[in-house]
Amino acid sequence: MKNDFGFTFVEVVIVMGIMVVLLMIGSVNFLPIKQTASLSTTTQVLITDIKEQQLKAMNGESEQGVYFDVDQKKYTVFKGSTYDPANSTNFEIKLGDQIIVSDVDFIGRQLLFSASSGEINNFLAGNKIVLLNTASNEQRSIFFNKYGTIISLE
């Protein structure tokens, strides 16, 4: 009588194959969740940065703004009445891998807040910023009023 304990090579290969198939199915189902979370997270970070610039302007330091780069993959927070790429106090924020700023309705691609009041300079009704997830084609539009308040997030 032979006491064989263990698994044959064929049994191990079959079990590993089943595990790989299950992991692939599971990972494919979670990709859309990551993409949605990335757009939501990026939107919230952008809103926070905009509000921070508005608060700095309201404190009376000087005008503060957010410039949206033409390559659509980053934005820059800056101090002053206009965006100057050579200014050393600028702070650049890169968007997520699949997120771009697809539309900016502000003059000069910059959202500029007035010192003391915190109102948006050169405001036009319907000013918005649109973020787009290039992988899922999902987008978020952020609409403002002249006081810099977000009136709608779609």
C-alpha positions in Angstrom: 0.0 0.0 0.0 1.4 3.3 -1.1 0.9 6.5 0.9 1.1 9.4 -1.5 0.7 12.8 0.0 0.8 15.9 -2.1 -0.4 17.1 -5.5 0.7 16.2 -8.9 2.1 18.8 -11.3 -1.0 18.7 -13.4 -3.3 19.4 -10.4 -1.1 22.4 -9.4 -1.2 23.8 -12.9 -5.0 23.4 -13.2 -5.6 25.2 -9.8 -3.2 28.0 -10.8 -5.0 28.4 -14.1 -8.4 28.7 -12.3 -6.9 31.3 -9.9 -5.5 33.4 -12.8 -8.9 33.4 -14.6 -10.8 34.4 -11.4 -8.3 37.3 -10.7 -8.6 38.6 -14.2 -12.4 38.6 -14.0 -12.2 40.4 -10.7 -9.8 43.0 -11.8 -11.7 43.9 -14.9 -14.8 44.5 -12.9 -13.0 47.0 -10.6 -11.5 49.2 -13.3 -14.6 51.5 -13.8 -14.8 52.1 -10.1 -11.2 53.3 -10.0 -11.8 55.6 -13.0 -14.9 57.2 -11.4 -13.1 57.6 -8.1 -10.2 59.3 -9.9 -12.6 61.9 -11.5 -14.4 62.5 -8.3 -11.1 62.9 -6.3 -9.6 65.2 -8.9 -12.8 67.4 -8.9 -12.7 67.7 -5.2 -9.0 68.6 -5.1 -9.6 71.3 -7.8 -12.5 72.7 -5.9 -10.4 72.8 -2.7 -7.6 74.6 -4.5 -10.0 77.2 -6.0 -11.5 77.9 -2.6 -8.1 78.2 -1.1 -7.1 80.8 -3.7 -10.3 82.7 -3.1 -9.7 82.8 0.7 -6.2 84.1 0.2 -7.6 86.9 -2.0 -10.3 87.7 0.6 -7.6 88.0 3.2 -6.4 91.0 1.2 -2.9 89.6 0.3 -3.4 90.4 -3.4 -5.3 89.0 -6.3 -5.1 85.2 -6.5 -5.9 82.9 -9.3 -5.9 79.5 -11.0 -4.5 79.1 -14.5 -5.5 76.1 -16.6 -2.7 75.0 -18.9 -3.3 74.6 -22.6 -2.0 71.0 -22.5 -5.2 70.3 -20.4 -3.2 68.0 -18.0 -2.4 70.5 -15.2 -3.4 73.7 -13.6 -1.3 76.3 -11.6 -2.3 78.4 -8.6 -0.7 81.8 -8.7 -0.5 85.2 -6.9 -1.1 88.5 -8.8 -3.3 90.1 -11.3 -2.3 87.7 -14.2 -0.6 84.4 -14.6 3.2 84.7 -15.1 4.9 81.3 -15.9 8.2 82.7 -14.7 6.9 83.6 -11.2 8.6 81.4 -8.6 5.6 81.5 -6.2 3.4 79.6 -8.7 2.4 76.1 -7.7 1.6 73.5 -10.4 -0.8 70.7 -9.9 -0.9 67.8 -12.3 -4.2 66.0 -13.0 -4.7 62.3 -12.9 -3.5 60.0 -15.6 -6.7 59.9 -17.5 -8.2 63.3 -16.4 -8.0 66.5 -18.5 -9.5 70.0 -18.3 -11.6 69.8 -21.5 -13.2 73.2 -21.3 -12.5 76.5 -19.4 -14.8 79.5 -20.0 -12.7 82.0 -18.2 -10.8 84.7 -20.0 -7.2 83.8 -20.6 -7.8 80.3 -19.2 -7.5 81.8 -15.7 -9.9 82.1 -12.8 -8.9 85.3 -11.0 -10.2 86.4 -7.6 -10.2 90.1 -6.6 -8.3 91.1 -3.4 -10.5 91.7 -0.4 -13.9 90.8 -2.0 -12.9 87.4 -3.4 -15.2 88.0 -6.4 -14.3 86.6 -9.8 -12.7 89.2 -12.1 -14.2 89.4 -15.6 -17.0 87.1 -14.7 -19.4 86.0 -17.4 -22.7 84.2 -16.8 -22.3 80.5 -17.4 -18.5 80.4 -16.6 -17.5 76.8 -16.0 -14.7 74.4 -15.9 -15.2 70.9 -17.3 -13.1 67.9 -16.3 -13.1 64.8 -18.5 -12.0 61.2 -17.8 -10.6 60.2 -21.2 -10.9 56.5 -20.4 -14.6 56.4 -19.5 -15.7 59.7 -21.3 -17.4 60.7 -18.0 -17.2 64.5 -17.3 -17.9 66.9 -14.5 -18.8 70.5 -15.0 -18.3 73.1 -12.3 -20.4 76.3 -12.6 -19.7 79.5 -10.7 -21.5 82.7 -9.8 -19.7 86.1 -9.7 -18.9 85.7 -6.0 -16.8 82.6 -6.7 -19.5 80.2 -5.2 -20.0 76.9 -7.0 -23.6 77.0 -8.0 -23.7 73.6 -9.7 -21.6 70.5 -10.1 -22.8 68.2 -12.9 
